[in-house]
Amino acid sequence: MNFINEIVTEFNELNISDKNPNSSKINHENCYNPPRKCWCKECVPRCIIEGWTSGNDDIDNLIKDSIYSVRLKYIGDEYVPSFLEWVPFDRFEDMKQIGEGGFAKVYSATWID
């Protein structure tokens, strides 16, 4: 419970919330600014989405929807955002086909970032 109070206090100090982004009450200056690991539902998705595409509108919309409905998961000793992310093929190495079914092939690869 103390951890949750710390998060609420930090969000209140930074004025991070899910209020209308056009509101003058929100200070986006500190949103997702290292070393803080705050997630602003207005700023972060816009930064992630800007300038990329998978080349498929349906996949793009699925990824965008997952980013805008992000959930924080507790991993180790911190909360981290959990959402789908498009990773271009040139960010993988050691790609190998590991299976094949009636309608798809399955690959394994190492994400280099």
Backbone hydrogen bonds in HBPLUS format (Angstrom, degrees):
<---DONOR---> <-ACCEPTOR-->    atom                        ^
c    i                          cat <-CA-CA->   ^        H-A-AA   ^      H-
h    n   atom  resd res      DA  || num        DHA   H-A  angle D-A-AA Bond
n    s   type  num  typ     dist DA aas  dist angle  dist       angle   num
A0005-ASN N   A0001-MET O   3.10 MM   4  6.45 155.8  2.16 148.9 155.5     1
A0006-GLU N   A0002-ASN O   2.99 MM   4  6.33 146.7  2.10 145.3 154.4     2
A0007-ILE N   A0003-PHE O   3.06 MM   4  6.44 154.3  2.13 149.3 155.6     3
A0008-VAL N   A0004-ILE O   2.95 MM   4  6.21 168.8  1.96 156.5 159.0     4
A0009-THR N   A0005-ASN O   2.90 MM   4  6.03 159.3  1.94 145.4 151.5     5
A0010-GLU N   A0006-GLU O   2.89 MM   4  6.11 161.8  1.93 148.6 153.5     6
A0011-PHE N   A0007-ILE O   2.86 MM   4  6.09 166.3  1.88 158.4 161.8     7
A0012-ASN N   A0008-VAL O   2.92 MM   4  6.08 155.0  1.98 147.1 154.3     8
A0013-GLU N   A0009-THR O   2.91 MM   4  6.16 154.3  1.97 149.4 156.5     9
A0014-LEU N   A0010-GLU O   2.97 MM   4  6.19 152.8  2.04 149.7 156.8    10
A0015-ASN N   A0011-PHE O   2.83 MM   4  5.72 112.9  2.29 135.6 152.0    11
A0016-ILE N   A0011-PHE O   2.97 MM   5  5.05 151.4  2.06 143.1 147.7    12
A0015-ASN N   A0012-ASN O   3.29 MM   3  4.90 146.2  2.41  90.6 100.4    13
A0023-SER N   A0020-ASN O   2.95 MM   3  5.45 164.4  1.97 119.8 124.4    14
A0031-CYS N   A0028-HIS O   3.21 MM   3  5.22 162.6  2.24 107.2 112.6    15
A0036-ARG N   A0033-ASN O   3.04 MM   3  5.68 136.6  2.23 137.7 130.8    16
A0044-VAL N   A0040-CYS O   3.20 MM   4  5.77 148.6  2.31 145.8 154.5    17
A0047-CYS N   A0043-CYS O   3.14 MM   4  6.43 152.8  2.21 152.0 159.8    18
A0047-CYS N   A0044-VAL O   3.06 MM   3  5.14 117.3  2.47  99.8 114.9    19
A0048-ILE N   A0044-VAL O   2.96 MM   4  6.21 158.6  2.01 159.0 165.3    20
A0049-ILE N   A0045-PRO O   2.89 MM   4  5.94 165.0  1.91 156.6 159.9    21
A0050-GLU N   A0046-ARG O   3.19 MM   4  5.96 151.2  2.28 140.1 146.4    22
A0052-TRP N   A0049-ILE O   3.45 MM   3  6.22 160.6  2.50 145.4 140.4    23
A0060-ASP N   A0056-ASN O   2.91 MM   4  6.16 166.6  1.93 160.2 164.8    24
A0061-ASN N   A0057-ASP O   2.93 MM   4  6.09 161.8  1.97 149.5 153.7    25
A0062-LEU N   A0058-ASP O   3.02 MM   4  6.24 154.6  2.09 144.1 151.2    26
A0063-ILE N   A0059-ILE O   2.96 MM   4  6.22 164.7  1.99 157.6 160.7    27
A0064-LYS N   A0060-ASP O   2.90 MM   4  6.12 166.7  1.92 153.7 157.8    28
A0065-ASP N   A0061-ASN O   2.87 MM   4  5.97 161.8  1.90 148.5 153.6    29
A0066-SER N   A0062-LEU O   3.05 MM   4  6.29 152.3  2.13 143.5 150.9    30
A0067-ILE N   A0063-ILE O   2.98 MM   4  6.28 148.4  2.08 149.5 158.5    31
A0068-TYR N   A0064-LYS O   2.98 MM   4  6.25 161.7  2.01 155.2 159.5    32
A0069-SER N   A0065-ASP O   3.09 MM   4  6.21 127.9  2.37 137.8 150.6    33
A0082-SER N   A0071-ARG O   2.83 MM  11  5.51 143.0  1.97 157.6 169.4    34
A0073-LYS N   A0080-VAL O   2.82 MM   7  5.40 165.8  1.84 159.3 155.3    35
A0080-VAL N   A0073-LYS O   2.80 MM   7  5.40 159.6  1.84 152.5 156.4    36
A0075-ILE N   A0078-GLU O   2.85 MM   3  5.66 160.1  1.89 174.4 168.3    37
A0078-GLU N   A0075-ILE O   3.14 MM   3  5.66 168.1  2.16 129.4 133.2    38
A0091-ARG N   A0088-PRO O   2.99 MM   3  5.70 163.4  2.02 124.0 127.6    39
A0092-PHE N   A0089-PHE O   3.07 MM   3  5.61 155.1  2.14 123.8 123.9    40
A0112-ILE N   A0091-ARG O   2.88 MM  21  5.66 164.2  1.90 153.9 159.0    41
A0093-GLU N   A0110-THR O   2.90 MM  17  5.31 147.6  2.00 143.7 154.4    42
A0110-THR N   A0093-GLU O   2.90 MM  17  5.31 174.6  1.90 163.2 163.9    43
A0096-LYS N   A0108-SER O   2.87 MM  12  5.34 151.9  1.94 154.2 162.4    44
A0108-SER N   A0096-LYS O   2.81 MM  12  5.34 155.6  1.87 153.6 161.8    45
A0098-ILE N   A0106-VAL O   2.76 MM   8  5.68 160.4  1.80 146.3 153.2    46
A0106-VAL N   A0099-GLY O   2.91 MM   7  4.91 171.7  1.92 128.7 130.3    47
A0101-GLY N   A0104-ALA O   2.79 MM   3  5.37 172.4  1.80 171.1 172.2    48
